[in-house]
Amino acid sequence: MSEDKIKDLPWQITAKKLINFASKFKNTYDEFERQVGYLLLDVGVETLFRVFITQPGVEAKLGYTKRDKIAKGTIEKATIQRDEITLSGFDELAFHKLTEAVNQIAGEKVNNDDLKKAEYFHNIRNKIYHLGDGIIPTKQNFEEYLSLANSLLDALLGVNGTVKNFDLGIDEIEAVFSEFNKKMSYEELETEIAVATEILYPKYATRILEAKIKKLKNLYDEENVRESRVEMIEGFNEVTGTEIHDFKFIEECVNDITYLRLFALLSKTDINKNEIDKYLEYRKWTQVPVKPTNEFTPEYAAKINDYITWRKKITKKIDILIESHINNNPG
């Protein structure tokens, strides 16, 4: 590796930091630490792939203009998740589709077998992330994935990932995971709520009701605020069959059907309205741009952990409601 390749160019830094820090867990015998290190390593590899595809300063088989078109969806339909995709939608590409894009762009810079290995190791990450307890990566898999990550870092970004150590605390690691996955997490929650509503409160799951709720937006008139609010409240109660007069709550439901569905699901549980309204904070957090790692603070990490705790609590409540419904309605 020549000295001129060892640079902290802007597009190299984050992937290099993540992969480098993950290497600190290489020789640990603590199973939890190995889980954390492996997840962090996988975030580093995915970051590496996304940077390689989208950054203009990266050398690749295809020039930046063509790579930019790939990121925006003009890549062949077979290599992307859906028929149309924007640059923001590029963030949602599954790992498998991401490796296909890297393979197309990289040419001889990377061995296709290495990309297949990356997918294999990423699938282990999926088991840890989605199944949780009891899924521990083997020491051999960790070491092989780390070796592969450093090789890809060199091949794709032209940088040695083991140049030096980086100061990245455990709170910042939590923030990295959360920031990286928050959009996906919110979309998963929306799906969970929609599925549970279909089972438990089918009325609130229909497209007809959703359309009627959205129509209520048109009732609000800034010149006749009082009258239009009364009209919106009456219309909401008529559509939903409720007797609610909290305009702020109704306004949130009109703007976001998921909020209404969550309220319906949890109305008979021990979660109070303040905890349901936590959803609004969580939704807002998932919509803001990802913070750079140098802006993570212990306070910020604690706030993120609060969202994670709430998210898990809501999921557990929904699961219990569905299980109870199934038990009470066999067949």
C-alpha positions as CSV (number, residue, x, y, z in Angstrom):
1,M,0.0,0.0,0.0
2,S,1.6,3.3,-1.1
3,E,1.5,6.3,1.2
4,D,-0.4,8.4,-1.3
5,K,-3.3,5.9,-1.0
6,I,-3.5,6.3,2.8
7,K,-5.6,9.5,3.0
8,D,-8.6,10.6,5.0
9,L,-10.6,11.7,2.0
10,P,-14.1,12.7,3.0
11,W,-15.8,9.7,1.4
12,Q,-13.4,7.3,3.0
13,I,-13.7,8.3,6.6
14,T,-16.9,6.8,7.9
15,A,-16.6,3.3,6.4
16,K,-12.9,3.2,7.5
17,K,-13.8,4.2,11.1
18,L,-16.6,1.7,11.4
19,I,-14.5,-1.2,10.0
20,N,-11.5,-0.2,12.0
21,F,-13.4,0.0,15.2
22,A,-15.0,-3.3,14.6
23,S,-11.6,-4.9,14.5
24,K,-11.2,-4.1,18.2
25,F,-13.6,-7.0,18.9
26,K,-11.7,-9.5,16.8
27,N,-10.2,-11.4,19.7
28,T,-12.9,-11.0,22.3
29,Y,-14.3,-14.0,24.0
30,D,-17.4,-12.1,25.2
31,E,-20.3,-13.2,23.0
32,F,-22.2,-9.9,23.3
33,E,-19.1,-7.9,22.3
34,R,-18.7,-10.1,19.3
35,Q,-22.3,-9.5,18.3
36,V,-21.7,-5.7,18.6
37,G,-18.5,-5.8,16.7
38,Y,-20.0,-7.9,13.9
39,L,-23.0,-5.6,13.5
40,L,-20.7,-2.6,13.5
41,L,-18.6,-4.3,10.9
42,D,-21.6,-5.0,8.7
43,V,-22.7,-1.4,8.9
44,G,-19.1,-0.4,7.7
45,V,-19.3,-2.7,4.7
46,E,-22.8,-1.4,3.7
47,T,-21.6,2.1,4.1
48,L,-18.5,1.3,2.0
49,F,-20.8,0.0,-0.8
50,R,-23.1,3.0,-0.8
51,V,-20.2,5.4,-0.8
52,F,-18.5,3.6,-3.7
53,I,-21.7,3.8,-5.8
54,T,-22.6,7.4,-5.1
55,Q,-19.4,9.5,-4.5
56,P,-17.8,11.4,-7.4
57,G,-14.3,11.2,-6.1
58,V,-14.2,7.4,-6.3
59,E,-12.4,5.6,-9.1
60,A,-14.6,3.0,-10.8
61,K,-15.3,1.3,-14.1
62,L,-18.2,3.6,-14.7
63,G,-17.9,7.4,-14.4
64,Y,-19.8,9.4,-11.8
65,T,-22.6,10.4,-14.2
66,K,-23.4,6.8,-15.0
67,R,-23.1,5.8,-11.3
68,D,-25.4,8.6,-10.4
69,K,-28.0,7.3,-12.9
70,I,-27.7,3.9,-11.3
71,A,-28.3,5.3,-7.9
72,K,-31.4,7.2,-9.3
73,G,-32.9,4.0,-10.8
74,T,-31.9,3.9,-14.4
75,I,-30.0,0.7,-13.7
76,E,-31.6,-2.4,-15.4
77,K,-34.9,-3.3,-13.7
78,A,-33.7,-6.7,-12.7
79,T,-31.0,-5.2,-10.5
80,I,-33.2,-3.0,-8.4
81,Q,-36.0,-3.4,-5.9
82,R,-38.8,-1.8,-7.7
83,D,-39.8,-0.3,-11.0
84,E,-39.0,3.3,-10.1
85,I,-36.5,4.6,-7.5
86,T,-35.2,8.0,-6.7
87,L,-31.9,8.9,-5.1
88,S,-33.6,8.9,-1.7
89,G,-35.1,5.5,-2.5
90,F,-31.6,4.3,-3.1
91,D,-31.2,4.3,0.7
92,E,-33.8,1.5,0.7
93,L,-32.0,-0.9,-1.6
94,A,-31.6,-4.3,0.0
95,F,-28.0,-5.5,0.5
96,H,-28.3,-8.0,-2.3
97,K,-29.3,-5.3,-4.8
98,L,-26.5,-3.2,-3.4
99,T,-23.9,-5.8,-4.2
100,E,-25.3,-6.2,-7.7
101,A,-24.9,-2.5,-8.3
102,V,-21.3,-2.6,-6.9
103,N,-20.5,-5.5,-9.2
104,Q,-21.7,-3.7,-12.2
105,I,-19.8,-0.5,-11.4
106,A,-16.6,-2.0,-10.0
107,G,-15.6,-4.2,-12.9
108,E,-12.3,-5.9,-12.3
109,K,-11.7,-3.8,-9.1
110,V,-13.5,-6.5,-7.1
111,N,-13.9,-10.3,-7.3
112,N,-17.6,-11.4,-7.7
113,D,-16.9,-14.2,-5.2
114,D,-16.0,-11.6,-2.6
115,L,-19.3,-9.9,-3.1
116,K,-21.1,-13.3,-2.7
117,K,-19.1,-13.8,0.6
118,A,-20.2,-10.3,1.7
119,E,-23.8,-11.4,1.2
120,Y,-23.3,-14.6,3.2
121,F,-21.8,-12.6,6.1
122,H,-24.5,-10.0,5.8
123,N,-27.1,-12.8,6.2
124,I,-25.5,-13.7,9.5
125,R,-26.0,-10.1,10.5
126,N,-29.7,-10.4,9.6
127,K,-30.1,-13.3,12.0
128,I,-28.5,-11.4,14.8
129,Y,-30.5,-8.2,14.0
130,H,-33.9,-9.9,13.6
131,L,-33.7,-13.0,15.8
132,G,-31.7,-11.5,18.6
133,D,-30.9,-13.8,21.5
134,G,-28.8,-16.8,20.9
135,I,-27.4,-15.8,17.5
136,I,-23.6,-15.3,18.0
137,P,-21.3,-15.1,15.0
138,T,-18.4,-17.5,15.2
139,K,-14.9,-16.2,15.7
140,Q,-13.9,-17.6,12.3
141,N,-16.8,-15.8,10.5
142,F,-16.0,-12.6,12.3
143,E,-12.3,-12.8,11.3
144,E,-13.1,-13.7,7.7
145,Y,-15.7,-10.9,7.4
146,L,-13.2,-8.4,8.9
147,S,-10.5,-9.5,6.4
148,L,-12.9,-9.3,3.5
149,A,-14.1,-5.8,4.7
150,N,-10.5,-4.5,4.7
151,S,-9.9,-6.0,1.3
152,L,-13.0,-4.4,-0.1
153,L,-12.1,-1.1,1.5
154,D,-8.7,-1.2,-0.2
155,A,-10.1,-2.3,-3.6
156,L,-13.1,0.0,-3.8
157,L,-12.0,3.2,-1.9
158,G,-8.2,2.7,-2.2
159,V,-7.6,3.0,1.6
160,N,-6.1,0.8,4.2
161,G,-8.7,0.3,6.9
162,T,-6.1,-0.6,9.6
163,V,-4.0,2.6,9.4
164,K,-4.8,3.8,12.9
165,N,-7.2,3.5,15.8
166,F,-10.2,5.8,16.1
167,D,-11.9,7.1,19.2
168,L,-15.5,5.9,18.9
169,G,-17.3,5.3,22.2
170,I,-20.0,2.7,22.9
171,D,-22.7,5.4,23.0
172,E,-21.6,6.5,19.6
173,I,-21.8,3.0,18.3
174,E,-25.4,2.8,19.5
175,A,-26.0,6.0,17.7
176,V,-24.4,4.7,14.5
177,F,-26.6,1.7,14.5
178,S,-29.7,3.7,15.2
179,E,-29.0,6.4,12.7
180,F,-28.2,3.9,10.0
181,N,-31.3,1.8,10.5
182,K,-33.9,4.3,11.7
183,K,-35.7,4.7,8.4
184,M,-36.0,1.0,7.9
185,S,-37.1,0.6,11.5
186,Y,-39.9,3.2,11.0
187,E,-41.1,1.5,7.9
188,E,-41.1,-1.9,9.6
189,L,-43.2,-0.3,12.4
190,E,-45.7,1.1,9.9
191,T,-46.0,-2.4,8.4
192,E,-46.5,-4.0,11.9
193,I,-49.2,-1.5,12.7
194,A,-51.0,-2.0,9.4
195,V,-50.9,-5.8,9.7
196,A,-52.2,-5.7,13.3
197,T,-54.9,-3.3,12.4
198,E,-56.1,-5.6,9.6
199,I,-56.4,-8.4,12.1
200,L,-57.8,-6.5,15.2
201,Y,-59.5,-3.5,13.8
202,P,-60.2,-4.2,10.1
203,K,-62.4,-1.1,9.8
204,Y,-59.4,1.1,10.3
205,A,-57.4,-0.8,7.7
206,T,-59.7,-0.2,4.7
207,R,-58.7,2.1,1.9
208,I,-62.1,3.6,2.0
209,L,-61.7,4.9,5.5
210,E,-58.1,6.0,4.7
211,A,-59.5,8.1,1.8
212,K,-62.2,9.6,3.9
213,I,-59.7,10.6,6.6
214,K,-57.4,12.2,4.1
215,K,-60.4,14.1,2.6
216,L,-60.9,15.8,6.0
217,K,-57.7,17.8,5.3
218,N,-59.6,19.9,2.8
219,L,-62.1,21.1,5.5
220,Y,-59.5,23.2,7.3
221,D,-59.8,26.9,6.3
222,E,-57.3,29.4,7.7
223,E,-59.8,32.2,7.3
224,N,-62.5,30.4,9.2
225,V,-60.4,28.5,11.7
226,R,-63.1,27.9,14.4
227,E,-65.8,26.8,12.0
228,S,-63.5,24.5,10.0
229,R,-62.1,22.9,13.2
230,V,-65.7,22.1,14.3
231,E,-66.4,20.7,10.9
232,M,-63.3,18.6,10.9
233,I,-64.0,17.2,14.4
234,E,-67.5,16.3,13.4
235,G,-66.4,14.7,10.2
236,F,-63.7,12.7,12.0
237,N,-66.1,11.3,14.6
238,E,-68.6,10.4,11.9
239,V,-66.0,8.5,9.8
240,T,-64.4,6.7,12.7
241,G,-67.5,6.2,14.9
242,T,-65.8,7.9,17.8
243,E,-66.6,10.9,20.1
244,I,-63.2,12.6,20.2
245,H,-63.0,16.4,20.5
246,D,-59.2,16.9,20.8
247,F,-58.5,18.8,17.6
248,K,-54.7,18.4,17.8
249,F,-55.1,14.7,18.1
250,I,-57.6,14.6,15.2
251,E,-55.2,16.7,13.1
252,E,-52.4,14.2,13.6
253,C,-54.7,11.3,12.6
254,V,-55.8,13.1,9.5
255,N,-52.2,13.7,8.5
256,D,-51.0,10.2,9.4
257,I,-53.3,7.2,9.3
258,T,-50.6,5.1,11.1
259,Y,-51.0,7.3,14.2
260,L,-54.8,6.7,14.2
261,R,-54.3,3.0,13.8
262,L,-51.8,2.9,16.6
263,F,-54.2,4.7,18.9
264,A,-56.9,2.2,18.0
265,L,-54.7,-0.8,18.6
266,L,-53.5,0.5,22.0
267,S,-56.7,2.1,23.3
268,K,-57.4,-1.0,25.4
269,T,-54.0,-1.5,26.8
270,D,-52.2,0.1,29.8
271,I,-50.3,2.5,27.6
272,N,-51.4,6.1,28.2
273,K,-51.8,8.8,25.6
274,N,-48.5,10.4,26.3
275,E,-46.8,7.1,25.4
276,I,-48.8,6.9,22.2
277,D,-47.8,10.5,21.4
278,K,-44.2,9.3,21.7
279,Y,-44.8,7.9,18.2
280,L,-44.9,11.5,16.9
281,E,-41.4,12.1,18.3
282,Y,-40.2,8.8,16.9
283,R,-41.6,9.6,13.5
284,K,-40.0,13.0,13.4
285,W,-36.6,11.5,14.4
286,T,-36.7,9.0,11.6
287,Q,-37.3,11.7,9.0
288,V,-34.4,14.0,9.8
289,P,-31.0,13.5,8.0
290,V,-28.5,11.2,9.5
291,K,-26.0,12.9,11.8
292,P,-22.3,12.6,11.1
293,T,-20.5,10.5,13.8
294,N,-18.6,13.6,15.0
295,E,-21.9,15.1,16.2
296,F,-22.9,12.2,18.4
297,T,-22.9,13.0,22.1
298,P,-23.9,10.8,25.2
299,E,-27.0,12.9,25.5
300,Y,-27.9,12.3,21.9
301,A,-27.2,8.6,22.2
302,A,-29.4,8.5,25.4
303,K,-32.3,10.1,23.5
304,I,-31.9,7.5,20.7
305,N,-31.9,4.7,23.2
306,D,-35.2,6.1,24.6
307,Y,-36.7,5.8,21.1
308,I,-35.4,2.3,20.8
309,T,-36.9,1.3,24.1
310,W,-40.3,2.8,23.1
311,R,-40.1,1.0,19.8
312,K,-39.6,-2.4,21.4
313,K,-42.3,-1.7,24.0
314,I,-44.8,-0.9,21.2
315,T,-43.9,-4.0,19.2
316,K,-44.3,-6.2,22.3
317,K,-47.7,-4.7,23.0
318,I,-48.9,-5.3,19.4
319,D,-47.6,-8.9,19.5
320,I,-49.5,-9.6,22.7
321,L,-52.7,-8.1,21.3
322,I,-52.4,-10.3,18.2
323,E,-51.6,-13.4,20.2
324,S,-54.5,-12.8,22.5
325,H,-56.8,-12.3,19.5
326,I,-55.7,-15.6,17.9
327,N,-56.1,-17.5,21.2
328,N,-59.6,-16.1,21.7
329,N,-60.6,-16.8,18.1
330,P,-59.3,-20.2,17.1
331,G,-59.8,-21.3,13.5
